[in-house]
Amino acid sequence: MVELNGVSKTYGKEFEALKNVNLSIADGEFVFVVGASGAGKSTFLKLIMREEVPSSGTVTINGYNLNKMKKRDIPYFRRTMGIIFQDFRLIPDMRVYDNVAFALRVTGTKEREVRKRVTHALGMVGLLSKTHSLPKELSGGEQQRVAIARALVNNADLIIADEPTGNIDPAMSVEIMDLLNHINKANGTTVVVVTHAHDLVRQYDHRIVVLKEGEIIADGYDKDKILSLINPEPVNVEAGFYNAPNEFEDVEKFIITYGQDNIPIEETLPGAKKDTEKKDEEKETEITSGEAEDKAAEKEETAAAEPEKDEDIDISSILEAFAASNASKIKTAKEQAEITAAQPARAQEAQDAQENAPSENSEEENGGAE
């Protein structure tokens, strides 16, 4: 399911590539998206492939809300779709089999499953006899069929084709479109084809969506009426989303990341997503733990700074105990003061008593006089 709800996309301050676009494509549909150069087709593709996010509105693909998608999840999301480019995007030094298998190997698929799926996909596009050929040994139509096999090999429910016939001759173009039509009918695969090839579109009874100056001006099945709203353009125009045949500096990286250059390849390889999510969870745990420690420390500081509060304590009993304690202290202090004050008088009395006491010498003197 493809859903665009109120989608607008503005570049800079003035150029509005898409204007309040509302579009729903159901599972199993085959839809042509057509329009003149500058109509907004490339922006439409960039939005549903998550190369761009809308300035307003929401884009939902197969249940994924692309507005809220994390950057590291973008390659994984794109691998749920089959993407066919105008320039084929084949890896020049890999044979046909390995070009198709590469899309599975980067996701960690076991080799036994790889052989099974690649053989099936190449059989569907009629290229089992070319398994060991290099791209340069194939015609343009054959190269595009390899690209279609690669798009099919992940069992994608949705195929996005950007000018899939832009670099092949008219006869081969019909062959490629027939193949996409067969895949749609036989497998129930949703197919969205962005194309300038109006003559080719007329040969099929599929839904047509027309973009003009960023707006959908027509949507339906009346081919003649709908296509009359726009002027036909040459088929081989350089208007595809990616339109330089096999000139991408690192095709392997492109297939792995699907063009998201600012995502390190390491983050898109098998197991990387789990590792990244684990690191995020650990980081979140550290933050949570740190916050808990901070709160505990703050609580201790607050407790030390403020007196403890206990609503069960009887205030009157505290006052009584305080008064009793004070009374006791006052009594003790008074007794101590009285003792201290009495000490000099007692000392004088002791001294006087000692001086007035009769001595033994005095008695002897008195006896002798008698």
C-alpha positions, 0 to 999 in steps of 0.5 A, spaced: 500 500 500 502 506 498 499 512 501 500 520 500 496 524 504 496 532 503 503 531 501 507 538 499 515 538 498 518 545 497 525 546 495 528 553 498 523 558 499 519 558 493 520 552 489 514 547 490 515 541 487 509 537 489 503 541 492 498 537 497 498 531 493 493 525 495 494 518 492 492 511 494 495 505 491 492 499 493 496 492 494 496 488 487 495 495 483 499 497 476 499 504 476 503 509 471 505 515 473 506 520 467 508 527 466 512 532 463 519 534 465 519 538 472 512 535 473 514 532 480 515 525 478 522 525 480 520 528 487 514 523 488 520 517 487 524 521 492 519 521 497 516 514 496 524 511 496 525 516 502 530 520 499 527 526 501 521 527 506 515 531 505 515 539 507 508 537 509 503 531 509 505 524 510 508 518 506 506 511 508 509 505 504 507 498 506 505 500 513 511 504 514 511 511 516 516 514 512 516 521 515 518 518 522 523 513 519 530 513 522 536 514 518 539 507 519 533 504 517 532 507 510 536 501 507 532 496 510 526 499 508 528 500 501 530 492 501 522 491 502 521 494 495 524 492 488 527 498 485 528 498 477 532 504 474 533 507 468 541 505 468 540 498 470 545 499 476 548 492 474 555 491 477 560 490 471 565 485 473 560 480 476 556 475 472 549 475 471 548 470 477 552 474 482 549 481 480 542 478 482 545 474 488 548 480 491 542 483 493 540 477 497 548 476 500 548 483 503 542 481 507 545 475 510 541 470 506 544 463 506 547 460 500 542 455 499 536 460 499 540 464 494 541 459 489 533 457 489 531 464 489 536 467 483 534 461 479 527 462 480 528 470 478 532 469 472 527 463 470 521 468 470 525 473 466 528 468 461 535 469 462 537 462 465 541 461 459 545 467 461 547 466 468 555 466 467 555 472 462 557 479 464 553 485 463 557 488 457 555 481 453 548 483 454 543 487 450 540 493 453 533 489 454 537 483 457 541 488 462 534 491 464 531 484 465 537 482 470 535 488 473 528 486 474 530 479 476 534 483 482 528 487 484 524 480 484 529 476 488 527 479 495 520 477 494 518 484 494 511 486 494 512 493 491 516 494 485 518 501 483 520 502 476 523 509 474 523 510 466 525 502 466 525 503 458 529 509 457 535 506 455 532 500 450 529 500 444 522 500 442 521 493 441 525 491 447 521 496 451 514 492 450 518 486 452 520 489 459 513 492 460 510 485 458 514 482 463 512 487 469 505 486 467 506 479 467 509 479 474 503 484 476 498 479 474 502 472 476 504 474 483 499 480 485 505 484 486 504 492 486 507 495 480 509 503 480 512 505 473 514 512 472 515 514 465 515 518 459 513 513 454 506 515 453 505 510 446 507 504 451 502 506 456 497 506 451 498 499 450 496 497 457 489 498 461 492 500 467 491 506 472 494 512 470 496 518 474 498 525 471 502 530 475 503 537 472 506 542 476 506 538 482 499 537 482 495 531 480 491 533 474 488 526 472 487 519 475 484 514 472 483 509 466 481 513 460 487 513 456 486 517 451 483 523 455 488 522 460 494 522 456 491 528 452 492 533 458 500 532 457 504 533 451 508 527 449 516 527 450 521 523 447 522 516 450 530 517 451 530 523 455 535 524 461 529 525 466 530 519 470 531 519 478 538 516 476 540 517 469 547 515 468 548 508 465 553 504 469 557 510 471 555 510 479 562 510 482 561 505 487 555 500 484 556 495 490 555 501 495 549 503 491 546 497 492 547 496 499 545 502 501 540 504 495 544 511 494 544 513 501 551 516 501 551 518 508 550 512 511 556 507 513 556 501 509 558 497 516 551 499 518 547 496 513 550 489 513 547 483 516 547 484 523 549 491 523 541 493 525 541 489 531 548 491 533 546 498 532 539 497 536 543 494 542 548 500 542 542 505 542 538 500 548 545 500 552 546 508 551 538 509 553 540 504 559 546 509 561 542 515 560 536 512 564 541 509 570 544 516 570 538 520 571 536 515 576 543 516 580 542 524 579 535 523 582 537 519 588 543 524 589 538 530 589 533 527 594 539 525 599 541 533 598 534 535 599 533 530 605 540 533 608 538 540 607 531 540 610 528 537 617 525 530 616 517 531 616 513 526 620 506 527 620 505 522 626 509 525 631 505 529 636 507 536 637 505 538 644 509 532 646 515 535 643 514 542 647 513 538 653 519 534 653 523 541 651 520 544 657 522 539 662 529 538 659 529 546 660 527 545 667 532 540 669 537 544 666 535 550 670 535 546 676 542 543 675 545 550 673 542 553 680 544 547 684 551 548 681 551 555 682 549 555 689 555 550 690 560 554 687 558 560 691 558 556 698 565 554 696 569 560 699 565 561 705 566 553 707 573 554 706 574 560 711 570 556 716 575 551 715 580 555 716 577 559 722 576 552 726 583 550 725 586 556 728 581 556 734 583 549 735 587 548 742 594 545 741 597 540 745 603 545 747 598 549 750 596 544 755 603 542 757 604 549 758 598 550 762 599 544 766 606 546 768 604 552 771 600 549 776 
